[in-house]
Amino acid sequence: MRPGNETAGFLRRRKYLLLAALTLAAAAVSLTLGRYPADAADVFTVMRLRLTGADPGEYAALSGIIFAVRLPRVAGALLIGAALAVSGAAYQGVFRNPLVSSDLLGVSAGAGFGAAMAILASANMITVHFVSFFCGLGAVAASYFISARLSGGLKEGTLVMVLAGILVSTVFQALIAFIKTVADPFNKLPAITYWLMGGLSSLTSAQLSLIAPPIIVGALPLLLLRWKLNLLTLGEEESLALGLRPALVRTVAVVCATLVTAAAVSVSGIIGWIGLVIPHLVRSLTGPDYRDLIPMSLFLGGLYLLVIDTVARTVLTMEIPLGILTALIGAPFFVYLLRRMKEAW
């Protein structure tokens, strides 16, 4: 290996190690913060007692808070943030557009409609998650069906798919508005509205066990296909000339990114800007190479949502919905990134 390649490999490994260290530090700090703050030493003691199977004794109350509330929330923030970021990065590569995010084909709107419908029907939270998940997948399937029927032999099939996604999103947003109109304003409407604003306050270990498999199943092919996404960004003719089957790669990437997004949104509600901002931030750190962009988005997306969630539950006496914070922080930060990168895409 040439010295230049060795240096590049060393720098790449150092970036990953730094992100991993920052993530561990943020998770450790997050476990100590909340309505009932705890010392880092006490949290470490509780973790050690649980790992060794010893009786928590005087730490019983803190042990319940850590393992029933904070640890699932920290793990959920890392998992959901990573899922939204990597799906956004994949969508931007597939559609060759830096302004694309993970809800382009209507998955968030469809998931929101499913959750609103289930809450209106007084379903339990597990049912809400399942209905939201499958409605998100159904929205993307509808976008694919519409684009397939409309594009026909058109060369710009990707553009037609984007327009179909906008159409499907608009329809589901209208259906959500209708459900909010007919919902009980004293009971169901606040629950629907709060869910749509996004949050992790009710996240449990059981819910994590439901969303972890589809997120992992969807993220692994994106990691394996990341070098092919580099070829896909070159365009249809160039990728064909290099031996790539762009239609197949595009379909696999969209299906996997949709699966990841639908699973994340089904338990967190609609949390915007992560799938748009994080890939751009990663590009400013590593460049547009998808061999680094996909795994780095996983790390940075999880770290970003963990920090945002920690702020959301500690900065005020009441918890701030995550969708509000990600928009307030993501929008100006995205403007800064666009100004800095300019024509870098």
Secondary structure, 3 states (H helix, E strand, C coil): CCHHHHHHHHHHHHHHHHHHHHHHHHHHHHHHCCCCCCCHHHHHHHHHHHHHCCCCHHHHHHHHHHHHHHHHHHHHHHHHHHHHHHHHHHHHHHCCCCCCCCCCCCHHHHHHHHHHHHHHCCCCHHHHHHHHHHHHHHHHHHHHHHHHHHHCCCCCHHHHHHHHHHHHHHHHHHHHHHHHHHCCCCCHHHHHHHHHCCCCCCCCHHHHHHHHHHHHHHHHHHHHCHHHHHHHCCCHHHHHHCCCCHHHHHHHHHHHHHHHHHHHHHHHCCCCCHHHHHHHHHHHHHCCCHHHHHHHHHHHHHHHHHHHHHHHHHCCCCCCCHHHHHHHHHHHHHHHHHHHHCCCC
